[in-house]
Amino acid sequence: CTYPNCKKTFSCIYNLRSHYRIHSTERPFKCDSCQQSFSRNHDLKRHQKIHLGIKPYRCTKCDRTFGRLDALKRH
C-alpha cells in the first residue's frame, strides 16, 4: 500500500484495491436493512449477520452465543 504510514502488502491486486478503500471515503457495499455502508464486501457480510440473528459461536461455560468468533474470545 502506498498510503502514508501504511505498511500493508498484498500479493493479489484485487486485495490491494479493496484495501485502498479503507483509506478513502468510498463505501460501495450498503446494507439493505439499515443503510450502513462498508468499504469491503466481507465487512458487509459480517455486518448482515446482526440483522439475520446468526450467532454460530457458543461459549462452552455459559451457553451465551455470539455472531463473531472474536467476540466469543473477548467474552
mmCIF file of the N, C-alpha and C atoms, coordinates in Angstrom:
data_MODEL
# 
_entry.id   MODEL 
# 
loop_
_atom_site.group_PDB 
_atom_site.id 
_atom_site.type_symbol 
_atom_site.label_atom_id 
_atom_site.label_alt_id 
_atom_site.label_comp_id 
_atom_site.label_asym_id 
_atom_site.label_entity_id 
_atom_site.label_seq_id 
_atom_site.pdbx_PDB_ins_code 
_atom_site.Cartn_x 
_atom_site.Cartn_y 
_atom_site.Cartn_z 
_atom_site.occupancy 
_atom_site.B_iso_or_equiv 
_atom_site.pdbx_formal_charge 
_atom_site.auth_seq_id 
_atom_site.auth_comp_id 
_atom_site.auth_asym_id 
_atom_site.auth_atom_id 
_atom_site.pdbx_PDB_model_num 
ATOM 1   N N  . CYS A 1 1  ? 0.853   -1.178  0.000  1.00 0.00 ? 1  CYS A N  1 
ATOM 2   C CA . CYS A 1 1  ? 0.000   0.000   0.000  1.00 0.00 ? 1  CYS A CA 1 
ATOM 3   C C  . CYS A 1 1  ? 0.897   1.239   0.000  1.00 0.00 ? 1  CYS A C  1 
ATOM 4   N N  . THR A 1 2  ? 0.562   2.204   -0.806 1.00 0.00 ? 2  THR A N  1 
ATOM 5   C CA . THR A 1 2  ? 1.360   3.425   -0.893 1.00 0.00 ? 2  THR A CA 1 
ATOM 6   C C  . THR A 1 2  ? 0.801   4.553   -0.032 1.00 0.00 ? 2  THR A C  1 
ATOM 7   N N  . TYR A 1 3  ? -0.235  4.271   0.730  1.00 0.00 ? 3  TYR A N  1 
ATOM 8   C CA . TYR A 1 3  ? -0.818  5.279   1.607  1.00 0.00 ? 3  TYR A CA 1 
ATOM 9   C C  . TYR A 1 3  ? 0.188   5.601   2.715  1.00 0.00 ? 3  TYR A C  1 
ATOM 10  N N  . PRO A 1 4  ? 0.333   6.884   3.075  1.00 0.00 ? 4  PRO A N  1 
ATOM 11  C CA . PRO A 1 4  ? 1.312   7.251   4.108  1.00 0.00 ? 4  PRO A CA 1 
ATOM 12  C C  . PRO A 1 4  ? 1.108   6.484   5.417  1.00 0.00 ? 4  PRO A C  1 
ATOM 13  N N  . ASN A 1 5  ? 2.184   5.987   5.954  1.00 0.00 ? 5  ASN A N  1 
ATOM 14  C CA . ASN A 1 5  ? 2.221   5.253   7.228  1.00 0.00 ? 5  ASN A CA 1 
ATOM 15  C C  . ASN A 1 5  ? 1.513   3.900   7.205  1.00 0.00 ? 5  ASN A C  1 
ATOM 16  N N  . CYS A 1 6  ? 1.141   3.431   6.046  1.00 0.00 ? 6  CYS A N  1 
ATOM 17  C CA . CYS A 1 6  ? 0.523   2.107   5.943  1.00 0.00 ? 6  CYS A CA 1 
ATOM 18  C C  . CYS A 1 6  ? 1.557   1.154   5.365  1.00 0.00 ? 6  CYS A C  1 
ATOM 19  N N  . LYS A 1 7  ? 1.817   0.091   6.066  1.00 0.00 ? 7  LYS A N  1 
ATOM 20  C CA . LYS A 1 7  ? 2.863   -0.840  5.649  1.00 0.00 ? 7  LYS A CA 1 
ATOM 21  C C  . LYS A 1 7  ? 2.307   -2.165  5.133  1.00 0.00 ? 7  LYS A C  1 
ATOM 22  N N  . LYS A 1 8  ? 1.014   -2.193  4.820  1.00 0.00 ? 8  LYS A N  1 
ATOM 23  C CA . LYS A 1 8  ? 0.386   -3.424  4.334  1.00 0.00 ? 8  LYS A CA 1 
ATOM 24  C C  . LYS A 1 8  ? 0.909   -3.775  2.946  1.00 0.00 ? 8  LYS A C  1 
ATOM 25  N N  . THR A 1 9  ? 1.090   -5.073  2.716  1.00 0.00 ? 9  THR A N  1 
ATOM 26  C CA . THR A 1 9  ? 1.483   -5.567  1.398  1.00 0.00 ? 9  THR A CA 1 
ATOM 27  C C  . THR A 1 9  ? 0.507   -6.653  0.966  1.00 0.00 ? 9  THR A C  1 
ATOM 28  N N  . PHE A 1 10 ? 0.335   -6.775  -0.332 1.00 0.00 ? 10 PHE A N  1 
ATOM 29  C CA . PHE A 1 10 ? -0.608  -7.736  -0.889 1.00 0.00 ? 10 PHE A CA 1 
ATOM 30  C C  . PHE A 1 10 ? -0.003  -8.403  -2.108 1.00 0.00 ? 10 PHE A C  1 
ATOM 31  N N  . SER A 1 11 ? -0.240  -9.686  -2.253 1.00 0.00 ? 11 SER A N  1 
ATOM 32  C CA . SER A 1 11 ? 0.252   -10.406 -3.424 1.00 0.00 ? 11 SER A CA 1 
ATOM 33  C C  . SER A 1 11 ? -0.767  -10.373 -4.552 1.00 0.00 ? 11 SER A C  1 
ATOM 34  N N  . CYS A 1 12 ? -2.000  -10.042 -4.231 1.00 0.00 ? 12 CYS A N  1 
ATOM 35  C CA . CYS A 1 12 ? -3.079  -10.023 -5.218 1.00 0.00 ? 12 CYS A CA 1 
ATOM 36  C C  . CYS A 1 12 ? -3.572  -8.583  -5.389 1.00 0.00 ? 12 CYS A C  1 
ATOM 37  N N  . ILE A 1 13 ? -3.643  -8.106  -6.624 1.00 0.00 ? 13 ILE A N  1 
ATOM 38  C CA . ILE A 1 13 ? -4.057  -6.729  -6.900 1.00 0.00 ? 13 ILE A CA 1 
ATOM 39  C C  . ILE A 1 13 ? -5.476  -6.458  -6.413 1.00 0.00 ? 13 ILE A C  1 
ATOM 40  N N  . TYR A 1 14 ? -6.352  -7.461  -6.479 1.00 0.00 ? 14 TYR A N  1 
ATOM 41  C CA . TYR A 1 14 ? -7.730  -7.284  -6.002 1.00 0.00 ? 14 TYR A CA 1 
ATOM 42  C C  . TYR A 1 14 ? -7.740  -6.912  -4.522 1.00 0.00 ? 14 TYR A C  1 
ATOM 43  N N  . ASN A 1 15 ? -6.925  -7.592  -3.734 1.00 0.00 ? 15 ASN A N  1 
ATOM 44  C CA . ASN A 1 15 ? -6.868  -7.305  -2.300 1.00 0.00 ? 15 ASN A CA 1 
ATOM 45  C C  . ASN A 1 15 ? -6.301  -5.918  -2.016 1.00 0.00 ? 15 ASN A C  1 
ATOM 46  N N  . LEU A 1 16 ? -5.336  -5.502  -2.819 1.00 0.00 ? 16 LEU A N  1 
ATOM 47  C CA . LEU A 1 16 ? -4.779  -4.160  -2.666 1.00 0.00 ? 16 LEU A CA 1 
ATOM 48  C C  . LEU A 1 16 ? -5.839  -3.107  -2.966 1.00 0.00 ? 16 LEU A C  1 
ATOM 49  N N  . ARG A 1 17 ? -6.583  -3.282  -4.045 1.00 0.00 ? 17 ARG A N  1 
ATOM 50  C CA . ARG A 1 17 ? -7.641  -2.319  -4.396 1.00 0.00 ? 17 ARG A CA 1 
ATOM 51  C C  . ARG A 1 17 ? -8.707  -2.269  -3.308 1.00 0.00 ? 17 ARG A C  1 
ATOM 52  N N  . SER A 1 18 ? -9.059  -3.412  -2.798 1.00 0.00 ? 18 SER A N  1 
ATOM 53  C CA . SER A 1 18 ? -10.038 -3.476  -1.716 1.00 0.00 ? 18 SER A CA 1 
ATOM 54  C C  . SER A 1 18 ? -9.508  -2.741  -0.483 1.00 0.00 ? 18 SER A C  1 
ATOM 55  N N  . HIS A 1 19 ? -8.246  -2.944  -0.193 1.00 0.00 ? 19 HIS A N  1 
ATOM 56  C CA . HIS A 1 19 ? -7.616  -2.295  0.956  1.00 0.00 ? 19 HIS A CA 1 
ATOM 57  C C  . HIS A 1 19 ? -7.590  -0.776  0.798  1.00 0.00 ? 19 HIS A C  1 
ATOM 58  N N  . TYR A 1 20 ? -7.327  -0.274  -0.389 1.00 0.00 ? 20 TYR A N  1 
ATOM 59  C CA . TYR A 1 20 ? -7.276  1.170   -0.619 1.00 0.00 ? 20 TYR A CA 1 
ATOM 60  C C  . TYR A 1 20 ? -8.570  1.860   -0.197 1.00 0.00 ? 20 TYR A C  1 
ATOM 61  N N  . ARG A 1 21 ? -9.697  1.182   -0.357 1.00 0.00 ? 21 ARG A N  1 
ATOM 62  C CA . ARG A 1 21 ? -10.977 1.790   0.013  1.00 0.00 ? 21 ARG A CA 1 
ATOM 63  C C  . ARG A 1 21 ? -11.061 2.069   1.515  1.00 0.00 ? 21 ARG A C  1 
ATOM 64  N N  . ILE A 1 22 ? -10.303 1.340   2.310  1.00 0.00 ? 22 ILE A N  1 
ATOM 65  C CA . ILE A 1 22 ? -10.279 1.592   3.752  1.00 0.00 ? 22 ILE A CA 1 
ATOM 66  C C  . ILE A 1 22 ? -9.763  3.002   4.030  1.00 0.00 ? 22 ILE A C  1 
ATOM 67  N N  . HIS A 1 23 ? -8.813  3.444   3.223  1.00 0.00 ? 23 HIS A N  1 
ATOM 68  C CA . HIS A 1 23 ? -8.218  4.765   3.410  1.00 0.00 ? 23 HIS A CA 1 
ATOM 69  C C  . HIS A 1 23 ? -9.065  5.881   2.805  1.00 0.00 ? 23 HIS A C  1 
ATOM 70  N N  . SER A 1 24 ? -10.016 5.550   1.981  1.00 0.00 ? 24 SER A N  1 
ATOM 71  C CA . SER A 1 24 ? -10.829 6.565   1.310  1.00 0.00 ? 24 SER A CA 1 
ATOM 72  C C  . SER A 1 24 ? -12.222 6.619   1.925  1.00 0.00 ? 24 SER A C  1 
ATOM 73  N N  . THR A 1 25 ? -13.054 7.466   1.374  1.00 0.00 ? 25 THR A N  1 
ATOM 74  C CA . THR A 1 25 ? -14.446 7.558   1.826  1.00 0.00 ? 25 THR A CA 1 
ATOM 75  C C  . THR A 1 25 ? -15.356 6.673   0.985  1.00 0.00 ? 25 THR A C  1 
ATOM 76  N N  . GLU A 1 26 ? -14.789 5.950   0.033  1.00 0.00 ? 26 GLU A N  1 
ATOM 77  C CA . GLU A 1 26 ? -15.588 5.083   -0.836 1.00 0.00 ? 26 GLU A CA 1 
ATOM 78  C C  . GLU A 1 26 ? -16.145 3.909   -0.028 1.00 0.00 ? 26 GLU A C  1 
ATOM 79  N N  . ARG A 1 27 ? -17.458 3.771   -0.034 1.00 0.00 ? 27 ARG A N  1 
ATOM 80  C CA . ARG A 1 27 ? -18.153 2.700   0.685  1.00 0.00 ? 27 ARG A CA 1 
ATOM 81  C C  . ARG A 1 27 ? -19.229 2.112   -0.228 1.00 0.00 ? 27 ARG A C  1 
ATOM 82  N N  . PRO A 1 28 ? -18.834 1.301   -1.207 1.00 0.00 ? 28 PRO A N  1 
ATOM 83  C CA . PRO A 1 28 ? -19.799 0.815   -2.203 1.00 0.00 ? 28 PRO A CA 1 
ATOM 84  C C  . PRO A 1 28 ? -20.720 -0.304  -1.733 1.00 0.00 ? 28 PRO A C  1 
ATOM 85  N N  . PHE A 1 29 ? -20.457 -0.901  -0.586 1.00 0.00 ? 29 PHE A N  1 
ATOM 86  C CA . PHE A 1 29 ? -21.260 -2.036  -0.120 1.00 0.00 ? 29 PHE A CA 1 
ATOM 87  C C  . PHE A 1 29 ? -22.223 -1.563  0.967  1.00 0.00 ? 29 PHE A C  1 
ATOM 88  N N  . LYS A 1 30 ? -23.518 -1.516  0.615  1.00 0.00 ? 30 LYS A N  1 
ATOM 89  C CA . LYS A 1 30 ? -24.528 -0.964  1.509  1.00 0.00 ? 30 LYS A CA 1 
ATOM 90  C C  . LYS A 1 30 ? -25.468 -2.031  2.047  1.00 0.00 ? 30 LYS A C  1 
ATOM 91  N N  . CYS A 1 31 ? -25.790 -1.916  3.313  1.00 0.00 ? 31 CYS A N  1 
ATOM 92  C CA . CYS A 1 31 ? -26.721 -2.831  3.959  1.00 0.00 ? 31 CYS A CA 1 
ATOM 93  C C  . CYS A 1 31 ? -28.146 -2.437  3.582  1.00 0.00 ? 31 CYS A C  1 
ATOM 94  N N  . ASP A 1 32 ? -28.929 -3.391  3.107  1.00 0.00 ? 32 ASP A N  1 
ATOM 95  C CA . ASP A 1 32 ? -30.321 -3.134  2.741  1.00 0.00 ? 32 ASP A CA 1 
ATOM 96  C C  . ASP A 1 32 ? -31.208 -2.921  3.963  1.00 0.00 ? 32 ASP A C  1 
ATOM 97  N N  . SER A 1 33 ? -30.781 -3.393  5.105  1.00 0.00 ? 33 SER A N  1 
ATOM 98  C CA . SER A 1 33 ? -31.611 -3.307  6.305  1.00 0.00 ? 33 SER A CA 1 
ATOM 99  C C  . SER A 1 33 ? -31.471 -1.983  7.047  1.00 0.00 ? 33 SER A C  1 
ATOM 100 N N  . CYS A 1 34 ? -30.265 -1.426  7.076  1.00 0.00 ? 34 CYS A N  1 
ATOM 101 C CA . CYS A 1 34 ? -30.066 -0.211  7.871  1.00 0.00 ? 34 CYS A CA 1 
ATOM 102 C C  . CYS A 1 34 ? -29.311 0.894   7.133  1.00 0.00 ? 34 CYS A C  1 
ATOM 103 N N  . GLN A 1 35 ? -28.930 0.663   5.904  1.00 0.00 ? 35 GLN A N  1 
ATOM 104 C CA . GLN A 1 35 ? -28.229 1.653   5.076  1.00 0.00 ? 35 GLN A CA 1 
ATOM 105 C C  . GLN A 1 35 ? -26.809 1.968   5.534  1.00 0.00 ? 35 GLN A C  1 
ATOM 106 N N  . GLN A 1 36 ? -26.266 1.205   6.469  1.00 0.00 ? 36 GLN A N  1 
ATOM 107 C CA . GLN A 1 36 ? -24.858 1.371   6.814  1.00 0.00 ? 36 GLN A CA 1 
ATOM 108 C C  . GLN A 1 36 ? -24.052 0.901   5.616  1.00 0.00 ? 36 GLN A C  1 
ATOM 109 N N  . SER A 1 37 ? -22.908 1.526   5.364  1.00 0.00 ? 37 SER A N  1 
ATOM 110 C CA . SER A 1 37 ? -22.108 1.150   4.202  1.00 0.00 ? 37 SER A CA 1 
ATOM 111 C C  . SER A 1 37 ? -20.690 0.782   4.620  1.00 0.00 ? 37 SER A C  1 
ATOM 112 N N  . PHE A 1 38 ? -20.052 0.013   3.747  1.00 0.00 ? 38 PHE A N  1 
ATOM 113 C CA . PHE A 1 38 ? -18.748 -0.567  4.053  1.00 0.00 ? 38 PHE A CA 1 
ATOM 114 C C  . PHE A 1 38 ? -17.827 -0.469  2.849  1.00 0.00 ? 38 PHE A C  1 
ATOM 115 N N  . SER A 1 39 ? -16.544 -0.461  3.114  1.00 0.00 ? 39 SER A N  1 
ATOM 116 C CA . SER A 1 39 ? -15.565 -0.389  2.035  1.00 0.00 ? 39 SER A CA 1 
ATOM 117 C C  . SER A 1 39 ? -15.299 -1.756  1.420  1.00 0.00 ? 39 SER A C  1 
ATOM 118 N N  . ARG A 1 40 ? -15.586 -2.822  2.169  1.00 0.00 ? 40 ARG A N  1 
ATOM 119 C CA . ARG A 1 40 ? -15.335 -4.174  1.663  1.00 0.00 ? 40 ARG A CA 1 
ATOM 120 C C  . ARG A 1 40 ? -16.584 -5.038  1.795  1.00 0.00 ? 40 ARG A C  1 
ATOM 121 N N  . ASN A 1 41 ? -16.804 -5.890  0.817  1.00 0.00 ? 41 ASN A N  1 
ATOM 122 C CA . ASN A 1 41 ? -17.947 -6.793  0.823  1.00 0.00 ? 41 ASN A CA 1 
ATOM 123 C C  . ASN A 1 41 ? -17.899 -7.717  2.041  1.00 0.00 ? 41 ASN A C  1 
ATOM 124 N N  . HIS A 1 42 ? -16.711 -8.143  2.404  1.00 0.00 ? 42 HIS A N  1 
ATOM 125 C CA . HIS A 1 42 ? -16.540 -9.011  3.570  1.00 0.00 ? 42 HIS A CA 1 
ATOM 126 C C  . HIS A 1 42 ? -17.114 -8.359  4.830  1.00 0.00 ? 42 HIS A C  1 
ATOM 127 N N  . ASP A 1 43 ? -16.867 -7.068  4.989  1.00 0.00 ? 43 ASP A N  1 
ATOM 128 C CA . ASP A 1 43 ? -17.372 -6.358  6.165  1.00 0.00 ? 43 ASP A CA 1 
ATOM 129 C C  . ASP A 1 43 ? -18.895 -6.246  6.141  1.00 0.00 ? 43 ASP A C  1 
ATOM 130 N N  . LEU A 1 44 ? -19.466 -6.055  4.956  1.00 0.00 ? 44 LEU A N  1 
ATOM 131 C CA . LEU A 1 44 ? -20.926 -6.028  4.831  1.00 0.00 ? 44 LEU A CA 1 
ATOM 132 C C  . LEU A 1 44 ? -21.520 -7.370  5.220  1.00 0.00 ? 44 LEU A C  1 
ATOM 133 N N  . LYS A 1 45 ? -20.954 -8.452  4.716  1.00 0.00 ? 45 LYS A N  1 
ATOM 134 C CA . LYS A 1 45 ? -21.467 -9.794  5.024  1.00 0.00 ? 45 LYS A CA 1 
ATOM 135 C C  . LYS A 1 45 ? -21.410 -10.060 6.530  1.00 0.00 ? 45 LYS A C  1 
ATOM 136 N N  . ARG A 1 46 ? -20.323 -9.658  7.158  1.00 0.00 ? 46 ARG A N  1 
ATOM 137 C CA . ARG A 1 46 ? -20.184 -9.836  8.605  1.00 0.00 ? 46 ARG A CA 1 
ATOM 138 C C  . ARG A 1 46 ? -21.248 -9.014  9.337  1.00 0.00 ? 46 ARG A C  1 
ATOM 139 N N  . HIS A 1 47 ? -21.471 -7.789  8.885  1.00 0.00 ? 47 HIS A N  1 
ATOM 140 C CA . HIS A 1 47 ? -22.471 -6.914  9.486  1.00 0.00 ? 47 HIS A CA 1 
ATOM 141 C C  . HIS A 1 47 ? -23.884 -7.479  9.339  1.00 0.00 ? 47 HIS A C  1 
ATOM 142 N N  . GLN A 1 48 ? -24.196 -8.051  8.189  1.00 0.00 ? 48 GLN A N  1 
ATOM 143 C CA . GLN A 1 48 ? -25.547 -8.544  7.930  1.00 0.00 ? 48 GLN A CA 1 
ATOM 144 C C  . GLN A 1 48 ? -25.960 -9.658  8.884  1.00 0.00 ? 48 GLN A C  1 
ATOM 145 N N  . LYS A 1 49 ? -25.008 -10.334 9.467  1.00 0.00 ? 49 LYS A N  1 
ATOM 146 C CA . LYS A 1 49 ? -25.330 -11.374 10.447 1.00 0.00 ? 49 LYS A CA 1 
ATOM 147 C C  . LYS A 1 49 ? -26.081 -10.788 11.642 1.00 0.00 ? 49 LYS A C  1 
ATOM 148 N N  . ILE A 1 50 ? -25.859 -9.514  11.937 1.00 0.00 ? 50 ILE A N  1 
ATOM 149 C CA . ILE A 1 50 ? -26.564 -8.856  13.034 1.00 0.00 ? 50 ILE A CA 1 
ATOM 150 C C  . ILE A 1 50 ? -28.064 -8.877  12.764 1.00 0.00 ? 50 ILE A C  1 
ATOM 151 N N  . HIS A 1 51 ? -28.445 -8.516  11.547 1.00 0.00 ? 51 HIS A N  1 
ATOM 152 C CA . HIS A 1 51 ? -29.859 -8.448  11.188 1.00 0.00 ? 51 HIS A CA 1 
ATOM 153 C C  . HIS A 1 51 ? -30.485 -9.833  11.059 1.00 0.00 ? 51 HIS A C  1 
ATOM 154 N N  . LEU A 1 52 ? -29.689 -10.812 10.687 1.00 0.00 ? 52 LEU A N  1 
ATOM 155 C CA . LEU A 1 52 ? -30.204 -12.167 10.499 1.00 0.00 ? 52 LEU A CA 1 
ATOM 156 C C  . LEU A 1 52 ? -30.242 -12.956 11.801 1.00 0.00 ? 52 LEU A C  1 
ATOM 157 N N  . GLY A 1 53 ? -29.596 -12.426 12.817 1.00 0.00 ? 53 GLY A N  1 
ATOM 158 C CA . GLY A 1 53 ? -29.578 -13.111 14.105 1.00 0.00 ? 53 GLY A CA 1 
ATOM 159 C C  . GLY A 1 53 ? -28.696 -14.346 14.116 1.00 0.00 ? 53 GLY A C  1 
ATOM 160 N N  . ILE A 1 54 ? -27.757 -14.418 13.190 1.00 0.00 ? 54 ILE A N  1 
ATOM 161 C CA . ILE A 1 54 ? -26.862 -15.575 13.111 1.00 0.00 ? 54 ILE A CA 1 
ATOM 162 C C  . ILE A 1 54 ? -25.792 -15.451 14.195 1.00 0.00 ? 54 ILE A C  1 
ATOM 163 N N  . LYS A 1 55 ? -25.780 -16.416 15.098 1.00 0.00 ? 55 LYS A N  1 
ATOM 164 C CA . LYS A 1 55 ? -24.796 -16.430 16.188 1.00 0.00 ? 55 LYS A CA 1 
ATOM 165 C C  . LYS A 1 55 ? -24.258 -17.850 16.340 1.00 0.00 ? 55 LYS A C  1 
ATOM 166 N N  . PRO A 1 56 ? -23.316 -18.225 15.477 1.00 0.00 ? 56 PRO A N  1 
ATOM 167 C CA . PRO A 1 56 ? -22.843 -19.609 15.469 1.00 0.00 ? 56 PRO A CA 1 
ATOM 168 C C  . PRO A 1 56 ? -21.805 -19.953 16.537 1.00 0.00 ? 56 PRO A C  1 
ATOM 169 N N  . TYR A 1 57 ? -21.314 -18.963 17.272 1.00 0.00 ? 57 TYR A N  1 
ATOM 170 C CA . TYR A 1 57 ? -20.251 -19.224 18.243 1.00 0.00 ? 57 TYR A CA 1 
ATOM 171 C C  . TYR A 1 57 ? -20.831 -19.242 19.655 1.00 0.00 ? 57 TYR A C  1 
ATOM 172 N N  . ARG A 1 58 ? -20.689 -20.372 20.347 1.00 0.00 ? 58 ARG A N  1 
ATOM 173 C CA . ARG A 1 58 ? -21.290 -20.563 21.669 1.00 0.00 ? 58 ARG A CA 1 
ATOM 174 C C  . ARG A 1 58 ? -20.207 -20.752 22.729 1.00 0.00 ? 58 ARG A C  1 
ATOM 175 N N  . CYS A 1 59 ? -20.370 -20.067 23.851 1.00 0.00 ? 59 CYS A N  1 
ATOM 176 C CA . CYS A 1 59 ? -19.487 -20.238 25.000 1.00 0.00 ? 59 CYS A CA 1 
ATOM 177 C C  . CYS A 1 59 ? -19.797 -21.583 25.654 1.00 0.00 ? 59 CYS A C  1 
ATOM 178 N N  . THR A 1 60 ? -18.777 -22.376 25.875 1.00 0.00 ? 60 THR A N  1 
ATOM 179 C CA . THR A 1 60 ? -18.975 -23.706 26.465 1.00 0.00 ? 60 THR A CA 1 
ATOM 180 C C  . THR A 1 60 ? -19.220 -23.642 27.974 1.00 0.00 ? 60 THR A C  1 
ATOM 181 N N  . LYS A 1 61 ? -18.953 -22.490 28.572 1.00 0.00 ? 61 LYS A N  1 
ATOM 182 C CA . LYS A 1 61 ? -19.134 -22.360 30.021 1.00 0.00 ? 61 LYS A CA 1 
ATOM 183 C C  . LYS A 1 61 ? -20.516 -21.823 30.406 1.00 0.00 ? 61 LYS A C  1 
ATOM 184 N N  . CYS A 1 62 ? -21.076 -20.918 29.586 1.00 0.00 ? 62 CYS A N  1 
ATOM 185 C CA . CYS A 1 62 ? -22.349 -20.300 29.976 1.00 0.00 ? 62 CYS A CA 1 
ATOM 186 C C  . CYS A 1 62 ? -23.436 -20.391 28.900 1.00 0.00 ? 62 CYS A C  1 
ATOM 187 N N  . ASP A 1 63 ? -23.117 -20.947 27.749 1.00 0.00 ? 63 ASP A N  1 
ATOM 188 C CA . ASP A 1 63 ? -24.060 -21.118 26.636 1.00 0.00 ? 63 ASP A CA 1 
ATOM 189 C C  . ASP A 1 63 ? -24.442 -19.824 25.913 1.00 0.00 ? 63 ASP A C  1 
ATOM 190 N N  . ARG A 1 64 ? -23.832 -18.707 26.250 1.00 0.00 ? 64 ARG A N  1 
ATOM 191 C CA . ARG A 1 64 ? -24.102 -17.469 25.520 1.00 0.00 ? 64 ARG A CA 1 
ATOM 192 C C  . ARG A 1 64 ? -23.584 -17.619 24.096 1.00 0.00 ? 64 ARG A C  1 
ATOM 193 N N  . THR A 1 65 ? -24.307 -17.050 23.116 1.00 0.00 ? 65 THR A N  1 
ATOM 194 C CA . THR A 1 65 ? -23.897 -17.164 21.717 1.00 0.00 ? 65 THR A CA 1 
ATOM 195 C C  . THR A 1 65 ? -23.462 -15.810 21.175 1.00 0.00 ? 65 THR A C  1 
ATOM 196 N N  . PHE A 1 66 ? -22.613 -15.873 20.139 1.00 0.00 ? 66 PHE A N  1 
ATOM 197 C CA . PHE A 1 66 ? -22.034 -14.678 19.541 1.00 0.00 ? 66 PHE A CA 1 
ATOM 198 C C  . PHE A 1 66 ? -22.041 -14.799 18.025 1.00 0.00 ? 66 PHE A C  1 
ATOM 199 N N  . GLY A 1 67 ? -22.120 -13.666 17.376 1.00 0.00 ? 67 GLY A N  1 
ATOM 200 C CA . GLY A 1 67 ? -22.105 -13.637 15.923 1.00 0.00 ? 67 GLY A CA 1 
ATOM 201 C C  . GLY A 1 67 ? -20.708 -13.700 15.343 1.00 0.00 ? 67 GLY A C  1 
ATOM 202 N N  . ARG A 1 68 ? -19.715 -13.388 16.167 1.00 0.00 ? 68 ARG A N  1 
ATOM 203 C CA . ARG A 1 68 ? -18.339 -13.375 15.680 1.00 0.00 ? 68 ARG A CA 1 
ATOM 204 C C  . ARG A 1 68 ? -17.428 -14.106 16.654 1.00 0.00 ? 68 ARG A C  1 
ATOM 205 N N  . LEU A 1 69 ? -16.443 -14.792 16.101 1.00 0.00 ? 69 LEU A N  1 
ATOM 206 C CA . LEU A 1 69 ? -15.501 -15.540 16.923 1.00 0.00 ? 69 LEU A CA 1 
ATOM 207 C C  . LEU A 1 69 ? -14.700 -14.617 17.833 1.00 0.00 ? 69 LEU A C  1 
ATOM 208 N N  . ASP A 1 70 ? -14.306 -13.452 17.331 1.00 0.00 ? 70 ASP A N  1 
ATOM 209 C CA . ASP A 1 70 ? -13.526 -12.540 18.170 1.00 0.00 ? 70 ASP A CA 1 
ATOM 210 C C  . ASP A 1 70 ? -14.341 -12.060 19.379 1.00 0.00 ? 70 ASP A C  1 
ATOM 211 N N  . ALA A 1 71 ? -15.650 -11.921 19.229 1.00 0.00 ? 71 ALA A N  1 
ATOM 212 C CA . ALA A 1 71 ? -16.497 -11.531 20.365 1.00 0.00 ? 71 ALA A CA 1 
ATOM 213 C C  . ALA A 1 71 ? -16.546 -12.646 21.407 1.00 0.00 ? 71 ALA A C  1 
ATOM 214 N N  . LEU A 1 72 ? -16.629 -13.885 20.946 1.00 0.00 ? 72 LEU A N  1 
ATOM 215 C CA . LEU A 1 72 ? -16.598 -15.020 21.870 1.00 0.00 ? 72 LEU A CA 1 
ATOM 216 C C  . LEU A 1 72 ? -15.277 -15.054 22.628 1.00 0.00 ? 72 LEU A C  1 
ATOM 217 N N  . LYS A 1 73 ? -14.175 -14.853 21.936 1.00 0.00 ? 73 LYS A N  1 
ATOM 218 C CA . LYS A 1 73 ? -12.862 -14.885 22.583 1.00 0.00 ? 73 LYS A CA 1 
ATOM 219 C C  . LYS A 1 73 ? -12.715 -13.769 23.612 1.00 0.00 ? 73 LYS A C  1 
ATOM 220 N N  . ARG A 1 74 ? -13.255 -12.580 23.322 1.00 0.00 ? 74 ARG A N  1 
ATOM 221 C CA . ARG A 1 74 ? -13.209 -11.477 24.296 1.00 0.00 ? 74 ARG A CA 1 
ATOM 222 C C  . ARG A 1 74 ? -14.051 -11.794 25.524 1.00 0.00 ? 74 ARG A C  1 
ATOM 223 N N  . HIS A 1 75 ? -15.149 -12.492 25.309 1.00 0.00 ? 75 HIS A N  1 
ATOM 224 C CA . HIS A 1 75 ? -16.054 -12.886 26.391 1.00 0.00 ? 75 HIS A CA 1 
ATOM 225 C C  . HIS A 1 75 ? -15.314 -13.784 27.370 1.00 0.00 ? 75 HIS A C  1 
# 
